[in-house]
Amino acid sequence: MDEQQFWDVIAEARRQGGEDAEAVAAHAADLLAARPRADILDAERVLQGLLADSYRGELWGAAYLINGGCSDDGFDYFRGWLVTRGREVFEQAVAEPDSLAGLAAVRAAAEAGEDLDGEDTLAVAWTAHRAATGEDLPDDCFTLSYPDIRFAWDFDDEGETARRLPRLSALFAQD
């Protein structure tokens, strides 16, 4: 399974699960479980690569603003949610985090004060492998190496955050 095939699985899971990140993750795991074991292992490698590619300070700043704070795990879960939005949204958000302000789900989260979390997405290959084989993913099926992250500003600095993420800052402005 290559990256495009992984995104095809996510697209089909979105058709089945709609906007709910947990449902998309569950459908993606089901779709992967029906594929050969090698595809499931490759899906884990692709997912880990996407998580590494999106491990960026600017995107973390957007997650921090959207979720009202963002721990290490919280950033992983946010990026899991981002994967469930599909390839186009994912790539646009990685390239320009402020673009997230244009998503209906982000606007709804701002209005409702809800976090955007896709923790289940991080385990889609594990869940699929378990369902297909009855076994855990092998320990050596991937190696994850995050790049050094650069935090260009203090996320609690509202002025700097507004300068760097103007659309998201307007959406999540504290009254």
ABEGO torsion letter per residue (X at the ends): XBAAAAAAAAAAAAAAAEABAAAAAAAAAAAAAABBAAAAAAAAAAAAAAAAAABBAAAAAAAAAAAGEBBAAAAAAAAAAAAAAEAAAAAAAAABAAAAAABAAAAAAAAAGBBBBAAAAAAAAAAAAAAAAGBBBBAAABBBBBBBBBBABBAABAAAAAAABAAAAAAABBX
